[in-house]
Amino acid sequence: MTSPTPAAVLWDMDGTLVDTEPYWMAAEERLVASHGGTWTHEESLQLVGSGLEDAAKILQNAGVSLDVDEIVQTLTSDVMVQLQTQGAPFRPGAQELLRSLREAGVKTALVTMSMRRMADIVVSLIGFEAFDIVIGGDDVERPKPHPDPYLQACRALGVSPEDAVAIEDSPNGLRASLAAEVPSIGVPHIVSLDEVGADTLWPTLEGRTAEHVAAFHAEHRAGAAL
């Protein structure tokens, strides 16, 4: 028997839909170096899944003598250039799962802490109408790990958080979706999610379909009802 699909699936972007984390790391390193500082891979890992304003403040402490908005705009422009020249490296199975969800009639949202202008570029490269709405980092007052981005997406789609599913690759992203009480699938990529509390962990999206998401959601709801 096929499980009923959730009302919506809410997607993180960087690291979940597209493997842009190396783009961000390169942009951070270039920016810090241009201000005479050094930036390590370990420091970059600490920013994975963070809101851009929070990341900008950390970069200021690393010696970048720009205000927060200037840092956000500089990083975003750098990553956008990389997307336009090198393409969007979609994560394995992501486009296929998106297409499966759309064919099943499931609402979808992109919930990212990247700026809307960058998210729009990624969406334009998918090749089909993949999302009903896009929530960018500049669309919310409080970024992940606060629940606000996911709650805003649910309101925009007209669904209850418990009737949706979130897909995330970062600890901060999962903390946000879990705080919003959205059943959450963690798909670890660059950093471990073992201690974050995801409702389930999938090693990859490859081979996953709308039926797999529906089965997860049904199992989660059954467990919550006990």
PyMOL commands that place a pseudoatom at each C-alpha (Angstrom):
pseudoatom trace, name=CA, resn=MET, resi=1, chain=A, elem=C, hetatm=0, pos=[0.000, 0.000, 0.000]
pseudoatom trace, name=CA, resn=THR, resi=2, chain=A, elem=C, hetatm=0, pos=[1.407, 3.402, -0.978]
pseudoatom trace, name=CA, resn=SER, resi=3, chain=A, elem=C, hetatm=0, pos=[1.666, 5.951, 1.833]
pseudoatom trace, name=CA, resn=PRO, resi=4, chain=A, elem=C, hetatm=0, pos=[-0.053, 9.326, 1.285]
pseudoatom trace, name=CA, resn=THR, resi=5, chain=A, elem=C, hetatm=0, pos=[2.431, 12.016, 0.358]
pseudoatom trace, name=CA, resn=PRO, resi=6, chain=A, elem=C, hetatm=0, pos=[3.195, 14.927, 2.713]
pseudoatom trace, name=CA, resn=ALA, resi=7, chain=A, elem=C, hetatm=0, pos=[1.588, 18.271, 1.952]
pseudoatom trace, name=CA, resn=ALA, resi=8, chain=A, elem=C, hetatm=0, pos=[4.939, 19.841, 1.089]
pseudoatom trace, name=CA, resn=VAL, resi=9, chain=A, elem=C, hetatm=0, pos=[8.665, 19.160, 0.972]
pseudoatom trace, name=CA, resn=LEU, resi=10, chain=A, elem=C, hetatm=0, pos=[10.963, 21.988, 2.042]
pseudoatom trace, name=CA, resn=TRP, resi=11, chain=A, elem=C, hetatm=0, pos=[14.459, 21.924, 0.601]
pseudoatom trace, name=CA, resn=ASP, resi=12, chain=A, elem=C, hetatm=0, pos=[17.672, 23.470, 1.791]
pseudoatom trace, name=CA, resn=MET, resi=13, chain=A, elem=C, hetatm=0, pos=[19.873, 24.619, -1.095]
pseudoatom trace, name=CA, resn=ASP, resi=14, chain=A, elem=C, hetatm=0, pos=[23.617, 24.798, -0.406]
pseudoatom trace, name=CA, resn=GLY, resi=15, chain=A, elem=C, hetatm=0, pos=[24.916, 21.294, 0.228]
pseudoatom trace, name=CA, resn=THR, resi=16, chain=A, elem=C, hetatm=0, pos=[21.482, 19.654, -0.136]
pseudoatom trace, name=CA, resn=LEU, resi=17, chain=A, elem=C, hetatm=0, pos=[20.241, 20.622, -3.587]
pseudoatom trace, name=CA, resn=VAL, resi=18, chain=A, elem=C, hetatm=0, pos=[23.555, 21.853, -4.998]
pseudoatom trace, name=CA, resn=ASP, resi=19, chain=A, elem=C, hetatm=0, pos=[27.129, 21.293, -3.868]
pseudoatom trace, name=CA, resn=THR, resi=20, chain=A, elem=C, hetatm=0, pos=[27.990, 24.981, -3.609]
pseudoatom trace, name=CA, resn=GLU, resi=21, chain=A, elem=C, hetatm=0, pos=[29.859, 24.709, -0.311]
pseudoatom trace, name=CA, resn=PRO, resi=22, chain=A, elem=C, hetatm=0, pos=[33.247, 24.607, -2.133]
pseudoatom trace, name=CA, resn=TYR, resi=23, chain=A, elem=C, hetatm=0, pos=[32.196, 27.808, -3.949]
pseudoatom trace, name=CA, resn=TRP, resi=24, chain=A, elem=C, hetatm=0, pos=[31.448, 29.520, -0.649]
pseudoatom trace, name=CA, resn=MET, resi=25, chain=A, elem=C, hetatm=0, pos=[34.712, 28.319, 0.880]
pseudoatom trace, name=CA, resn=ALA, resi=26, chain=A, elem=C, hetatm=0, pos=[36.695, 29.652, -2.070]
pseudoatom trace, name=CA, resn=ALA, resi=27, chain=A, elem=C, hetatm=0, pos=[34.874, 32.989, -1.846]
pseudoatom trace, name=CA, resn=GLU, resi=28, chain=A, elem=C, hetatm=0, pos=[35.581, 33.259, 1.883]
pseudoatom trace, name=CA, resn=GLU, resi=29, chain=A, elem=C, hetatm=0, pos=[39.264, 32.457, 1.405]
pseudoatom trace, name=CA, resn=ARG, resi=30, chain=A, elem=C, hetatm=0, pos=[39.612, 35.045, -1.379]
pseudoatom trace, name=CA, resn=LEU, resi=31, chain=A, elem=C, hetatm=0, pos=[37.853, 37.712, 0.670]
pseudoatom trace, name=CA, resn=VAL, resi=32, chain=A, elem=C, hetatm=0, pos=[39.955, 37.163, 3.801]
pseudoatom trace, name=CA, resn=ALA, resi=33, chain=A, elem=C, hetatm=0, pos=[43.169, 37.014, 1.758]
pseudoatom trace, name=CA, resn=SER, resi=34, chain=A, elem=C, hetatm=0, pos=[42.298, 40.305, 0.038]
pseudoatom trace, name=CA, resn=HIS, resi=35, chain=A, elem=C, hetatm=0, pos=[42.296, 41.895, 3.497]
pseudoatom trace, name=CA, resn=GLY, resi=36, chain=A, elem=C, hetatm=0, pos=[45.658, 40.399, 4.449]
pseudoatom trace, name=CA, resn=GLY, resi=37, chain=A, elem=C, hetatm=0, pos=[44.385, 37.507, 6.519]
pseudoatom trace, name=CA, resn=THR, resi=38, chain=A, elem=C, hetatm=0, pos=[44.355, 33.722, 6.306]
pseudoatom trace, name=CA, resn=TRP, resi=39, chain=A, elem=C, hetatm=0, pos=[41.331, 31.438, 6.250]
pseudoatom trace, name=CA, resn=THR, resi=40, chain=A, elem=C, hetatm=0, pos=[41.485, 27.697, 6.837]
pseudoatom trace, name=CA, resn=HIS, resi=41, chain=A, elem=C, hetatm=0, pos=[39.264, 24.855, 5.689]
pseudoatom trace, name=CA, resn=GLU, resi=42, chain=A, elem=C, hetatm=0, pos=[38.374, 24.193, 9.334]
pseudoatom trace, name=CA, resn=GLU, resi=43, chain=A, elem=C, hetatm=0, pos=[37.164, 27.771, 9.732]
pseudoatom trace, name=CA, resn=SER, resi=44, chain=A, elem=C, hetatm=0, pos=[35.055, 27.414, 6.600]
pseudoatom trace, name=CA, resn=LEU, resi=45, chain=A, elem=C, hetatm=0, pos=[33.422, 24.285, 8.021]
pseudoatom trace, name=CA, resn=GLN, resi=46, chain=A, elem=C, hetatm=0, pos=[32.214, 26.286, 11.012]
pseudoatom trace, name=CA, resn=LEU, resi=47, chain=A, elem=C, hetatm=0, pos=[30.155, 28.490, 8.689]
pseudoatom trace, name=CA, resn=VAL, resi=48, chain=A, elem=C, hetatm=0, pos=[28.333, 25.661, 6.881]
pseudoatom trace, name=CA, resn=GLY, resi=49, chain=A, elem=C, hetatm=0, pos=[24.592, 26.253, 7.216]
pseudoatom trace, name=CA, resn=SER, resi=50, chain=A, elem=C, hetatm=0, pos=[24.984, 29.640, 8.920]
pseudoatom trace, name=CA, resn=GLY, resi=51, chain=A, elem=C, hetatm=0, pos=[23.088, 32.778, 8.000]
pseudoatom trace, name=CA, resn=LEU, resi=52, chain=A, elem=C, hetatm=0, pos=[25.181, 35.112, 5.869]
pseudoatom trace, name=CA, resn=GLU, resi=53, chain=A, elem=C, hetatm=0, pos=[25.064, 37.935, 8.407]
pseudoatom trace, name=CA, resn=ASP, resi=54, chain=A, elem=C, hetatm=0, pos=[26.366, 35.621, 11.130]
pseudoatom trace, name=CA, resn=ALA, resi=55, chain=A, elem=C, hetatm=0, pos=[29.108, 34.426, 8.780]
pseudoatom trace, name=CA, resn=ALA, resi=56, chain=A, elem=C, hetatm=0, pos=[30.006, 38.022, 7.930]
pseudoatom trace, name=CA, resn=LYS, resi=57, chain=A, elem=C, hetatm=0, pos=[30.585, 38.850, 11.591]
pseudoatom trace, name=CA, resn=ILE, resi=58, chain=A, elem=C, hetatm=0, pos=[32.978, 35.909, 11.904]
pseudoatom trace, name=CA, resn=LEU, resi=59, chain=A, elem=C, hetatm=0, pos=[34.813, 37.075, 8.783]
pseudoatom trace, name=CA, resn=GLN, resi=60, chain=A, elem=C, hetatm=0, pos=[35.107, 40.542, 10.306]
pseudoatom trace, name=CA, resn=ASN, resi=61, chain=A, elem=C, hetatm=0, pos=[36.870, 38.927, 13.269]
pseudoatom trace, name=CA, resn=ALA, resi=62, chain=A, elem=C, hetatm=0, pos=[39.217, 37.274, 10.753]
pseudoatom trace, name=CA, resn=GLY, resi=63, chain=A, elem=C, hetatm=0, pos=[40.298, 40.708, 9.532]
pseudoatom trace, name=CA, resn=VAL, resi=64, chain=A, elem=C, hetatm=0, pos=[37.821, 41.630, 6.793]
pseudoatom trace, name=CA, resn=SER, resi=65, chain=A, elem=C, hetatm=0, pos=[37.386, 45.398, 7.178]
pseudoatom trace, name=CA, resn=LEU, resi=66, chain=A, elem=C, hetatm=0, pos=[33.975, 45.696, 5.506]
pseudoatom trace, name=CA, resn=ASP, resi=67, chain=A, elem=C, hetatm=0, pos=[30.563, 46.109, 7.045]
pseudoatom trace, name=CA, resn=VAL, resi=68, chain=A, elem=C, hetatm=0, pos=[28.247, 43.118, 7.254]
pseudoatom trace, name=CA, resn=ASP, resi=69, chain=A, elem=C, hetatm=0, pos=[26.181, 43.991, 4.188]
pseudoatom trace, name=CA, resn=GLU, resi=70, chain=A, elem=C, hetatm=0, pos=[29.302, 44.552, 2.068]
pseudoatom trace, name=CA, resn=ILE, resi=71, chain=A, elem=C, hetatm=0, pos=[30.642, 41.137, 3.075]
pseudoatom trace, name=CA, resn=VAL, resi=72, chain=A, elem=C, hetatm=0, pos=[27.322, 39.450, 2.278]
pseudoatom trace, name=CA, resn=GLN, resi=73, chain=A, elem=C, hetatm=0, pos=[27.103, 41.128, -1.125]
pseudoatom trace, name=CA, resn=THR, resi=74, chain=A, elem=C, hetatm=0, pos=[30.761, 40.371, -1.965]
pseudoatom trace, name=CA, resn=LEU, resi=75, chain=A, elem=C, hetatm=0, pos=[30.490, 36.685, -1.066]
pseudoatom trace, name=CA, resn=THR, resi=76, chain=A, elem=C, hetatm=0, pos=[27.190, 36.302, -2.899]
pseudoatom trace, name=CA, resn=SER, resi=77, chain=A, elem=C, hetatm=0, pos=[28.531, 37.944, -6.050]
pseudoatom trace, name=CA, resn=ASP, resi=78, chain=A, elem=C, hetatm=0, pos=[31.627, 35.716, -5.980]
pseudoatom trace, name=CA, resn=VAL, resi=79, chain=A, elem=C, hetatm=0, pos=[29.549, 32.537, -5.664]
pseudoatom trace, name=CA, resn=MET, resi=80, chain=A, elem=C, hetatm=0, pos=[27.153, 33.709, -8.376]
pseudoatom trace, name=CA, resn=VAL, resi=81, chain=A, elem=C, hetatm=0, pos=[30.070, 34.191, -10.770]
pseudoatom trace, name=CA, resn=GLN, resi=82, chain=A, elem=C, hetatm=0, pos=[31.239, 30.646, -9.997]
pseudoatom trace, name=CA, resn=LEU, resi=83, chain=A, elem=C, hetatm=0, pos=[27.725, 29.310, -10.635]
pseudoatom trace, name=CA, resn=GLN, resi=84, chain=A, elem=C, hetatm=0, pos=[27.504, 31.137, -13.945]
pseudoatom trace, name=CA, resn=THR, resi=85, chain=A, elem=C, hetatm=0, pos=[30.975, 30.067, -15.122]
pseudoatom trace, name=CA, resn=GLN, resi=86, chain=A, elem=C, hetatm=0, pos=[31.242, 26.575, -13.624]
pseudoatom trace, name=CA, resn=GLY, resi=87, chain=A, elem=C, hetatm=0, pos=[27.582, 25.592, -13.419]
pseudoatom trace, name=CA, resn=ALA, resi=88, chain=A, elem=C, hetatm=0, pos=[25.418, 24.330, -10.583]
pseudoatom trace, name=CA, resn=PRO, resi=89, chain=A, elem=C, hetatm=0, pos=[26.801, 21.041, -9.232]
pseudoatom trace, name=CA, resn=PHE, resi=90, chain=A, elem=C, hetatm=0, pos=[23.553, 19.333, -8.257]
pseudoatom trace, name=CA, resn=ARG, resi=91, chain=A, elem=C, hetatm=0, pos=[23.786, 16.769, -5.492]
pseudoatom trace, name=CA, resn=PRO, resi=92, chain=A, elem=C, hetatm=0, pos=[23.252, 13.126, -6.535]
pseudoatom trace, name=CA, resn=GLY, resi=93, chain=A, elem=C, hetatm=0, pos=[19.557, 12.318, -6.844]
pseudoatom trace, name=CA, resn=ALA, resi=94, chain=A, elem=C, hetatm=0, pos=[18.354, 15.826, -5.993]
pseudoatom trace, name=CA, resn=GLN, resi=95, chain=A, elem=C, hetatm=0, pos=[16.867, 16.776, -9.350]
pseudoatom trace, name=CA, resn=GLU, resi=96, chain=A, elem=C, hetatm=0, pos=[15.340, 13.325, -9.774]
pseudoatom trace, name=CA, resn=LEU, resi=97, chain=A, elem=C, hetatm=0, pos=[13.665, 13.469, -6.357]
pseudoatom trace, name=CA, resn=LEU, resi=98, chain=A, elem=C, hetatm=0, pos=[12.388, 16.967, -7.065]
pseudoatom trace, name=CA, resn=ARG, resi=99, chain=A, elem=C, hetatm=0, pos=[10.877, 15.811, -10.344]
pseudoatom trace, name=CA, resn=SER, resi=100, chain=A, elem=C, hetatm=0, pos=[9.283, 12.814, -8.623]
pseudoatom trace, name=CA, resn=LEU, resi=101, chain=A, elem=C, hetatm=0, pos=[7.707, 15.069, -5.996]
pseudoatom trace, name=CA, resn=ARG, resi=102, chain=A, elem=C, hetatm=0, pos=[6.373, 17.454, -8.612]
pseudoatom trace, name=CA, resn=GLU, resi=103, chain=A, elem=C, hetatm=0, pos=[4.892, 14.576, -10.618]
pseudoatom trace, name=CA, resn=ALA, resi=104, chain=A, elem=C, hetatm=0, pos=[3.208, 13.360, -7.424]
pseudoatom trace, name=CA, resn=GLY, resi=105, chain=A, elem=C, hetatm=0, pos=[1.636, 16.802, -6.933]
pseudoatom trace, name=CA, resn=VAL, resi=106, chain=A, elem=C, hetatm=0, pos=[3.594, 17.641, -3.771]
pseudoatom trace, name=CA, resn=LYS, resi=107, chain=A, elem=C, hetatm=0, pos=[4.174, 21.322, -3.033]
pseudoatom trace, name=CA, resn=THR, resi=108, chain=A, elem=C, hetatm=0, pos=[7.851, 22.266, -2.763]
pseudoatom trace, name=CA, resn=ALA, resi=109, chain=A, elem=C, hetatm=0, pos=[9.779, 25.199, -1.318]
pseudoatom trace, name=CA, resn=LEU, resi=110, chain=A, elem=C, hetatm=0, pos=[13.428, 26.173, -1.409]
pseudoatom trace, name=CA, resn=VAL, resi=111, chain=A, elem=C, hetatm=0, pos=[14.461, 27.433, 2.038]
pseudoatom trace, name=CA, resn=THR, resi=112, chain=A, elem=C, hetatm=0, pos=[17.978, 28.822, 1.900]
pseudoatom trace, name=CA, resn=MET, resi=113, chain=A, elem=C, hetatm=0, pos=[20.106, 31.294, 3.817]
pseudoatom trace, name=CA, resn=SER, resi=114, chain=A, elem=C, hetatm=0, pos=[21.718, 32.387, 0.563]
pseudoatom trace, name=CA, resn=MET, resi=115, chain=A, elem=C, hetatm=0, pos=[20.345, 35.600, -0.885]
pseudoatom trace, name=CA, resn=ARG, resi=116, chain=A, elem=C, hetatm=0, pos=[17.281, 35.403, -3.096]
pseudoatom trace, name=CA, resn=ARG, resi=117, chain=A, elem=C, hetatm=0, pos=[19.167, 36.624, -6.186]
pseudoatom trace, name=CA, resn=MET, resi=118, chain=A, elem=C, hetatm=0, pos=[21.539, 33.692, -5.928]
pseudoatom trace, name=CA, resn=ALA, resi=119, chain=A, elem=C, hetatm=0, pos=[18.766, 31.184, -5.219]
pseudoatom trace, name=CA, resn=ASP, resi=120, chain=A, elem=C, hetatm=0, pos=[16.949, 32.376, -8.330]
pseudoatom trace, name=CA, resn=ILE, resi=121, chain=A, elem=C, hetatm=0, pos=[20.012, 31.543, -10.451]
pseudoatom trace, name=CA, resn=VAL, resi=122, chain=A, elem=C, hetatm=0, pos=[20.177, 28.009, -9.051]
pseudoatom trace, name=CA, resn=VAL, resi=123, chain=A, elem=C, hetatm=0, pos=[16.443, 27.502, -9.609]
pseudoatom trace, name=CA, resn=SER, resi=124, chain=A, elem=C, hetatm=0, pos=[16.779, 28.696, -13.212]
pseudoatom trace, name=CA, resn=LEU, resi=125, chain=A, elem=C, hetatm=0, pos=[19.401, 26.003, -13.845]
pseudoatom trace, name=CA, resn=ILE, resi=126, chain=A, elem=C, hetatm=0, pos=[17.231, 23.076, -12.704]
pseudoatom trace, name=CA, resn=GLY, resi=127, chain=A, elem=C, hetatm=0, pos=[15.504, 22.689, -16.062]
pseudoatom trace, name=CA, resn=PHE, resi=128, chain=A, elem=C, hetatm=0, pos=[11.878, 22.407, -14.920]
pseudoatom trace, name=CA, resn=GLU, resi=129, chain=A, elem=C, hetatm=0, pos=[9.502, 24.227, -12.576]
pseudoatom trace, name=CA, resn=ALA, resi=130, chain=A, elem=C, hetatm=0, pos=[10.816, 22.744, -9.365]
pseudoatom trace, name=CA, resn=PHE, resi=131, chain=A, elem=C, hetatm=0, pos=[9.543, 25.031, -6.597]
pseudoatom trace, name=CA, resn=ASP, resi=132, chain=A, elem=C, hetatm=0, pos=[6.298, 26.747, -5.667]
pseudoatom trace, name=CA, resn=ILE, resi=133, chain=A, elem=C, hetatm=0, pos=[8.125, 29.322, -3.558]
pseudoatom trace, name=CA, resn=VAL, resi=134, chain=A, elem=C, hetatm=0, pos=[11.650, 30.399, -2.669]
pseudoatom trace, name=CA, resn=ILE, resi=135, chain=A, elem=C, hetatm=0, pos=[12.582, 31.743, 0.776]
pseudoatom trace, name=CA, resn=GLY, resi=136, chain=A, elem=C, hetatm=0, pos=[15.995, 33.429, 0.739]
pseudoatom trace, name=CA, resn=GLY, resi=137, chain=A, elem=C, hetatm=0, pos=[18.150, 34.622, 3.594]
pseudoatom trace, name=CA, resn=ASP, resi=138, chain=A, elem=C, hetatm=0, pos=[17.155, 38.209, 2.863]
pseudoatom trace, name=CA, resn=ASP, resi=139, chain=A, elem=C, hetatm=0, pos=[13.462, 37.267, 3.140]
pseudoatom trace, name=CA, resn=VAL, resi=140, chain=A, elem=C, hetatm=0, pos=[13.571, 36.455, 6.867]
pseudoatom trace, name=CA, resn=GLU, resi=141, chain=A, elem=C, hetatm=0, pos=[14.377, 38.401, 10.022]
pseudoatom trace, name=CA, resn=ARG, resi=142, chain=A, elem=C, hetatm=0, pos=[16.074, 35.552, 11.862]
pseudoatom trace, name=CA, resn=PRO, resi=143, chain=A, elem=C, hetatm=0, pos=[18.148, 33.003, 9.923]
pseudoatom trace, name=CA, resn=LYS, resi=144, chain=A, elem=C, hetatm=0, pos=[18.694, 29.317, 10.557]
pseudoatom trace, name=CA, resn=PRO, resi=145, chain=A, elem=C, hetatm=0, pos=[19.115, 27.830, 13.190]
pseudoatom trace, name=CA, resn=HIS, resi=146, chain=A, elem=C, hetatm=0, pos=[15.997, 29.814, 14.165]
pseudoatom trace, name=CA, resn=PRO, resi=147, chain=A, elem=C, hetatm=0, pos=[12.757, 28.183, 12.966]
pseudoatom trace, name=CA, resn=ASP, resi=148, chain=A, elem=C, hetatm=0, pos=[11.581, 31.336, 11.156]
pseudoatom trace, name=CA, resn=PRO, resi=149, chain=A, elem=C, hetatm=0, pos=[12.577, 30.350, 7.573]
pseudoatom trace, name=CA, resn=TYR, resi=150, chain=A, elem=C, hetatm=0, pos=[10.718, 27.048, 7.754]
pseudoatom trace, name=CA, resn=LEU, resi=151, chain=A, elem=C, hetatm=0, pos=[7.687, 28.526, 9.472]
pseudoatom trace, name=CA, resn=GLN, resi=152, chain=A, elem=C, hetatm=0, pos=[7.553, 31.255, 6.820]
pseudoatom trace, name=CA, resn=ALA, resi=153, chain=A, elem=C, hetatm=0, pos=[7.706, 28.639, 4.055]
pseudoatom trace, name=CA, resn=CYS, resi=154, chain=A, elem=C, hetatm=0, pos=[4.852, 26.666, 5.620]
pseudoatom trace, name=CA, resn=ARG, resi=155, chain=A, elem=C, hetatm=0, pos=[2.713, 29.789, 5.919]
pseudoatom trace, name=CA, resn=ALA, resi=156, chain=A, elem=C, hetatm=0, pos=[3.416, 30.742, 2.300]
pseudoatom trace, name=CA, resn=LEU, resi=157, chain=A, elem=C, hetatm=0, pos=[2.418, 27.260, 1.110]
pseudoatom trace, name=CA, resn=GLY, resi=158, chain=A, elem=C, hetatm=0, pos=[-0.614, 27.069, 3.381]
pseudoatom trace, name=CA, resn=VAL, resi=159, chain=A, elem=C, hetatm=0, pos=[0.503, 23.880, 5.135]
pseudoatom trace, name=CA, resn=SER, resi=160, chain=A, elem=C, hetatm=0, pos=[1.071, 22.919, 8.757]
pseudoatom trace, name=CA, resn=PRO, resi=161, chain=A, elem=C, hetatm=0, pos=[4.687, 22.185, 9.742]
pseudoatom trace, name=CA, resn=GLU, resi=162, chain=A, elem=C, hetatm=0, pos=[3.806, 18.661, 10.850]
pseudoatom trace, name=CA, resn=ASP, resi=163, chain=A, elem=C, hetatm=0, pos=[2.312, 17.969, 7.410]
pseudoatom trace, name=CA, resn=ALA, resi=164, chain=A, elem=C, hetatm=0, pos=[5.564, 18.909, 5.648]
pseudoatom trace, name=CA, resn=VAL, resi=165, chain=A, elem=C, hetatm=0, pos=[9.009, 17.337, 5.348]
pseudoatom trace, name=CA, resn=ALA, resi=166, chain=A, elem=C, hetatm=0, pos=[12.339, 19.179, 5.412]
pseudoatom trace, name=CA, resn=ILE, resi=167, chain=A, elem=C, hetatm=0, pos=[15.536, 17.974, 3.732]
pseudoatom trace, name=CA, resn=GLU, resi=168, chain=A, elem=C, hetatm=0, pos=[18.763, 19.391, 5.165]
pseudoatom trace, name=CA, resn=ASP, resi=169, chain=A, elem=C, hetatm=0, pos=[22.499, 18.729, 5.102]
pseudoatom trace, name=CA, resn=SER, resi=170, chain=A, elem=C, hetatm=0, pos=[23.805, 20.990, 7.891]
pseudoatom trace, name=CA, resn=PRO, resi=171, chain=A, elem=C, hetatm=0, pos=[23.451, 21.047, 11.696]
pseudoatom trace, name=CA, resn=ASN, resi=172, chain=A, elem=C, hetatm=0, pos=[22.132, 24.629, 11.686]
pseudoatom trace, name=CA, resn=GLY, resi=173, chain=A, elem=C, hetatm=0, pos=[19.615, 23.805, 8.986]
pseudoatom trace, name=CA, resn=LEU, resi=174, chain=A, elem=C, hetatm=0, pos=[18.345, 20.774, 10.864]
pseudoatom trace, name=CA, resn=ARG, resi=175, chain=A, elem=C, hetatm=0, pos=[18.107, 22.749, 14.084]
pseudoatom trace, name=CA, resn=ALA, resi=176, chain=A, elem=C, hetatm=0, pos=[15.914, 25.228, 12.232]
pseudoatom trace, name=CA, resn=SER, resi=177, chain=A, elem=C, hetatm=0, pos=[13.567, 22.647, 10.719]
pseudoatom trace, name=CA, resn=LEU, resi=178, chain=A, elem=C, hetatm=0, pos=[13.315, 20.676, 13.953]
pseudoatom trace, name=CA, resn=ALA, resi=179, chain=A, elem=C, hetatm=0, pos=[12.621, 23.860, 15.938]
pseudoatom trace, name=CA, resn=ALA, resi=180, chain=A, elem=C, hetatm=0, pos=[9.810, 24.555, 13.470]
pseudoatom trace, name=CA, resn=GLU, resi=181, chain=A, elem=C, hetatm=0, pos=[8.501, 21.025, 14.207]
pseudoatom trace, name=CA, resn=VAL, resi=182, chain=A, elem=C, hetatm=0, pos=[8.859, 19.931, 10.596]
pseudoatom trace, name=CA, resn=PRO, resi=183, chain=A, elem=C, hetatm=0, pos=[9.684, 16.207, 10.228]
pseudoatom trace, name=CA, resn=SER, resi=184, chain=A, elem=C, hetatm=0, pos=[13.265, 16.312, 9.007]
pseudoatom trace, name=CA, resn=ILE, resi=185, chain=A, elem=C, hetatm=0, pos=[15.510, 14.176, 6.822]
pseudoatom trace, name=CA, resn=GLY, resi=186, chain=A, elem=C, hetatm=0, pos=[19.228, 14.768, 7.241]
pseudoatom trace, name=CA, resn=VAL, resi=187, chain=A, elem=C, hetatm=0, pos=[21.475, 14.066, 4.258]
pseudoatom trace, name=CA, resn=PRO, resi=188, chain=A, elem=C, hetatm=0, pos=[25.020, 14.605, 5.570]
pseudoatom trace, name=CA, resn=HIS, resi=189, chain=A, elem=C, hetatm=0, pos=[27.523, 16.038, 3.161]
pseudoatom trace, name=CA, resn=ILE, resi=190, chain=A, elem=C, hetatm=0, pos=[30.488, 18.043, 4.443]
pseudoatom trace, name=CA, resn=VAL, resi=191, chain=A, elem=C, hetatm=0, pos=[29.786, 17.889, 8.185]
pseudoatom trace, name=CA, resn=SER, resi=192, chain=A, elem=C, hetatm=0, pos=[28.393, 15.138, 10.391]
pseudoatom trace, name=CA, resn=LEU, resi=193, chain=A, elem=C, hetatm=0, pos=[24.746, 15.176, 11.474]
pseudoatom trace, name=CA, resn=ASP, resi=194, chain=A, elem=C, hetatm=0, pos=[25.035, 12.308, 13.939]
pseudoatom trace, name=CA, resn=GLU, resi=195, chain=A, elem=C, hetatm=0, pos=[24.363, 14.323, 17.091]
pseudoatom trace, name=CA, resn=VAL, resi=196, chain=A, elem=C, hetatm=0, pos=[21.852, 16.852, 15.736]
pseudoatom trace, name=CA, resn=GLY, resi=197, chain=A, elem=C, hetatm=0, pos=[18.646, 14.846, 16.163]
pseudoatom trace, name=CA, resn=ALA, resi=198, chain=A, elem=C, hetatm=0, pos=[17.339, 14.443, 12.615]
pseudoatom trace, name=CA, resn=ASP, resi=199, chain=A, elem=C, hetatm=0, pos=[14.238, 12.276, 12.431]
pseudoatom trace, name=CA, resn=THR, resi=200, chain=A, elem=C, hetatm=0, pos=[16.116, 10.101, 9.959]
pseudoatom trace, name=CA, resn=LEU, resi=201, chain=A, elem=C, hetatm=0, pos=[19.428, 10.192, 8.105]
pseudoatom trace, name=CA, resn=TRP, resi=202, chain=A, elem=C, hetatm=0, pos=[19.752, 9.259, 4.443]
pseudoatom trace, name=CA, resn=PRO, resi=203, chain=A, elem=C, hetatm=0, pos=[23.313, 8.815, 3.156]
pseudoatom trace, name=CA, resn=THR, resi=204, chain=A, elem=C, hetatm=0, pos=[22.255, 10.144, -0.252]
pseudoatom trace, name=CA, resn=LEU, resi=205, chain=A, elem=C, hetatm=0, pos=[19.194, 11.261, -2.227]
pseudoatom trace, name=CA, resn=GLU, resi=206, chain=A, elem=C, hetatm=0, pos=[20.207, 9.037, -5.103]
pseudoatom trace, name=CA, resn=GLY, resi=207, chain=A, elem=C, hetatm=0, pos=[17.466, 6.530, -5.897]
pseudoatom trace, name=CA, resn=ARG, resi=208, chain=A, elem=C, hetatm=0, pos=[14.942, 8.267, -3.641]
pseudoatom trace, name=CA, resn=THR, resi=209, chain=A, elem=C, hetatm=0, pos=[11.453, 9.079, -4.900]
pseudoatom trace, name=CA, resn=ALA, resi=210, chain=A, elem=C, hetatm=0, pos=[8.272, 10.722, -3.642]
pseudoatom trace, name=CA, resn=GLU, resi=211, chain=A, elem=C, hetatm=0, pos=[7.245, 7.296, -2.319]
pseudoatom trace, name=CA, resn=HIS, resi=212, chain=A, elem=C, hetatm=0, pos=[10.317, 7.153, -0.065]
pseudoatom trace, name=CA, resn=VAL, resi=213, chain=A, elem=C, hetatm=0, pos=[9.507, 10.611, 1.332]
pseudoatom trace, name=CA, resn=ALA, resi=214, chain=A, elem=C, hetatm=0, pos=[5.876, 9.587, 1.842]
pseudoatom trace, name=CA, resn=ALA, resi=215, chain=A, elem=C, hetatm=0, pos=[6.932, 6.423, 3.669]
pseudoatom trace, name=CA, resn=PHE, resi=216, chain=A, elem=C, hetatm=0, pos=[9.222, 8.445, 5.966]
pseudoatom trace, name=CA, resn=HIS, resi=217, chain=A, elem=C, hetatm=0, pos=[6.449, 10.930, 6.706]
pseudoatom trace, name=CA, resn=ALA, resi=218, chain=A, elem=C, hetatm=0, pos=[3.890, 8.220, 7.415]
pseudoatom trace, name=CA, resn=GLU, resi=219, chain=A, elem=C, hetatm=0, pos=[6.301, 6.422, 9.751]
pseudoatom trace, name=CA, resn=HIS, resi=220, chain=A, elem=C, hetatm=0, pos=[7.111, 9.663, 11.550]
pseudoatom trace, name=CA, resn=ARG, resi=221, chain=A, elem=C, hetatm=0, pos=[3.438, 10.476, 12.055]
pseudoatom trace, name=CA, resn=ALA, resi=222, chain=A, elem=C, hetatm=0, pos=[2.730, 6.971, 13.333]
pseudoatom trace, name=CA, resn=GLY, resi=223, chain=A, elem=C, hetatm=0, pos=[5.579, 7.283, 15.816]
pseudoatom trace, name=CA, resn=ALA, resi=224, chain=A, elem=C, hetatm=0, pos=[4.375, 10.700, 16.984]
pseudoatom trace, name=CA, resn=ALA, resi=225, chain=A, elem=C, hetatm=0, pos=[0.910, 9.280, 17.598]
pseudoatom trace, name=CA, resn=LEU, resi=226, chain=A, elem=C, hetatm=0, pos=[2.170, 6.626, 20.016]
for i in range(1, 226): cmd.bond("trace and resi %d" % i, "trace and resi %d" % (i + 1))
show_as sticks, trace
zoom trace
